[in-house]
């Protein structure tokens, strides 16, 4: 005999529900399981408005009767909504994937432990006022089609929470929610809206859908893992969507690497922060920081496809005193907003080219007549190329290196007036090709000696020694000056090496001279030759 119940079916004694012939129970209301009320017979067909209420006050680990595995429902053994109440602990068996077509509600004092290695799918809302713990093994994830509201305790166990609803979904947790891996796999253009800050220990993946704040107060997504990925398949519009509707991004790991990837249309934040000197932010796609501040205290690494967006109202990185800008694309990279100033935002600390990367310093978008600087060291790795003359015939502003330059790849100065390089530290050229292009190398640190190192000897077109206060330029090997050696202030100290002036060269001096060996070409019809040499004082 079949029975239909629109109110509450109260079950208090084990196995007191059974079929009568082909009959069973159709419940449009609530199946409430009190103490000893878990039944083993699959005899309940749940209606669209039904609820399964675990109210035993005990730990429930077996429930093949009231709730069975499967992805369908509501129907036989498949409730619409599930609620855990009265200090009940529900440990969902790991037999397969379980589905809640409606809401999962965990009342204060109660606990839900999801399957250890299988996914729990909640098509409606997750409403947690108690304790929710995800599976301890790979696969013990949860998928949510509605809103996430947590006023209790959530333990992610480094599992994945996936939001896959077709409409707008929200994440609410006073003080901020913490996830292991967070995945957004929503209907295209539909929104996931954080109502509070979010901490992510693992990966943040936006396969489809749009992450956007609508609270009117800025929210921060903090990623903490050792090697997480922020992958954007559709969009994160973290600013420019209404007053206060902003999202910030922080990577707080002290030594790890956050990789930003994906082919989505927008990855935009109000502020981005890499606060720790030992951490790395790697870009394999565009990252846009609009209106706010882009703080880099560690390494900003630009891989193939990676760039800092120069869109309208975008800001350049502000680099810390131990930071590194690393060009690592393995191809030609057009310098842009990431290095665009002589102070403040866009003014790097150290710059390194590696992985056979070619830096188009003028940027192939057109001529560049702006002089740019970096605070400390410029390193050109083996196989990499720094071309101030990229594209030929384009103007190139000067580069000022605040400390040392190390050349193991190729360096070409500009092929137009002004395309010079100013060095405040030492010049070390180990391998690769230096092409001066008729431009000047200035050694002009205010104080201290500056050393030129090139096994076999270095060749300059124009070199200017201009030491403002004290110190000299010291040759560790021979140096040849094809055009002009200008001794404005300070000494060129050769030691046992030579400063070589060929037939095309000359020497000019104001307050400096060569302390050591000066070799000059003297033609047969040459008039008097000035040898600008002298002692150390």
Phi, psi and omega in degrees: 000120178278146179231141176246128183236122178262347179261237183242132172259109185264121182244121186234348182231133184303135174063024178272002173252130177206164179285146171248094187070233179269005185282172178188202183237130169254118186245119174262351179254241187237135166259112184252122180257109175269191181307132182063023186260014178275124182251152185263354182263133179276083188240001184251125170258121185269137176274175185299331181257019187280163177217138171256117185249112174274113189227028190283336186073012181230187176265126181250123181236348181232129184207040182295339178277301185289333185210119182248167179285161178142167182249356182270209179095175357297152183177207184295113180074006184237096182288157175287307179234156179229135178229139178242125189220174170060045177058033179273141173251120178251113174256106185287128183300156183265025184291327180187193180278136176253151183230136169243115183284339178249230184265148168253117182242125178243110183283161179305134180090346180258164187222142170235124171253116184285167181307140187295329183218023177226156186276136169262123181253123177243111183284337179259220184269151167256118184238098188248112172251357181248242181228129176236122181236125179280167184302150184275352183239165178306131181100347181280061189259178175222137177244133188235129179260351181240215182272157178245114179233116185235111173247008180245227182240130178235126177245116188274340180051029179061025175268176185259133168253122182246129174257121187226024181287162180271341180251188179293133177238147181237153173240120184232123174203111180303128182089351176107141179260150179240129179239160168279271169260137178241123181238135175247113181228059187267172171302138183311134177074351177285159194253141163247121187241113175283127177270349179217177177295157180229133172249134183233118182279334182245233184264150174241112186239120175252088181290314177206155186101176186231124175269124187207142179267136178231015186276343184086357178231132184300141176242153181240130171261117180250122177256134192236350188291168181286327181211057183278164175238133168256103185250123185246106178270334175238279183197147163236111180254085188273008173193175180065033178229035179114149185303125176080351183275064188246155174231132175256155177235128176231135171249110192259357179297142186279334185226001188273186180230123172260125179253126177258120188220185176105157185255014181296162188286327186221131169225090192231135178227160174286309178230144172231135183227128169244086193281340189256138187291335182269000183265160181231137171249112182255129179250126170244010176210178179285141174235123183250125174245114188245130174076328190265227184227138177247101187259124179235106174259345177255229182250128170259113187249121183255105177272180176303129180086351183267142178197158172267121185298138176251028180297167178305131180073006175286151180245151177276161177294146169255117190264139176279173188285353175240015187276164178222132169261115186246111174274116190220031189286338185073012181210192177283131180238128180272111179306139184218220188294337182297335174224099191212011186208172178251001175191160177068212181298135180088007181249099185289160174273284172251149175231133175230137171253128181218176174061037178057040179274139174254120179265117173277092185295316179294336186075121188292000175291343179159187181294150175231112180252007180276130175282134182234158184225162165228151189288327186228249196264142171248120181239122177253105185288163180303132181087346180267162187221131175248106185250105172281350180250021185301133179091344178057134178082000178264146177288146179224123175292167181285159175243133174247120179262116188290345178215245189264152170241133178237122186243108172243354175246222181249141173229123174240127175283173184296154178257018175227164180305132178098351183278051185265175175228136181248127184244127179260354180230224184263157177246115179234115183240109184261307179222179180084181189245131172254120179245107184284338175056030179073015179257171188256148168249119180261129169252103193218037170296144183295320182224165174083155178285149174237135187248141175248120183238122172203107179302128183090349176106143178258152179236125177244154167276299177237134173226135182241124173260115184216080182270110190297319186242304183202170179098166183227171170256128189243128177272126171267349176214177175298156174219135180249139182238102188291329183245282184221132167259115182255120180253086185280310177202129183106166185256149166259109186262120186262337189061229178275359181271182184230144164264117190252125178248108181282188184297334181273354190259171178206169177232132171237149181215151173241293178233017181237170177200174177269124175258094183140230189253123177239118178253123182235145174282135178233114179280168183292332182253018184284138174279196185303139180248131177267118174263105184276071181237157179187182180278184182290341181230000000 
